[in-house]
Amino acid sequence: MLIEGCAIQIAGLVALALTAVVMPTAPMLALVLMVFGYGQGLVMAPLSGVVLATVKPIAAGSGAGLYGTVTQIGNAAGVAAIGAVFFGLKQNSPSYALFAALSLFALSIMTCVAFLTWMRRATA
């Protein structure tokens, strides 16, 4: 389910890039962002379960708190990095900046999937 959700997220990013370049209207962008959001929903719930399943029951509260904190820090760092790429390249070409930012985002999703797949094999 996790890999399918990531595939839907990447498909949403590709559709977002194409829509923003070809037909940048608000209803079309909203439709594409719904696809991406659906993929996000398919990823976050199983990811929480996978992470918290490795925590001993006696440390469940600490594990959940640490997971929440790391998630927030990761989200903030990701937004900062992708925003820096976009705004750094925006002066040259807004379309190129969007493509670069979305490519970086898709690469980070694929890296996370590879890491989680490796972790799942290591614990099995």
Secondary structure as UniProt FT lines:
FT   HELIX           2..22
FT   HELIX           26..53
FT   HELIX           57..59
FT   HELIX           60..89
FT   TURN            90..92
FT   HELIX           94..123
//
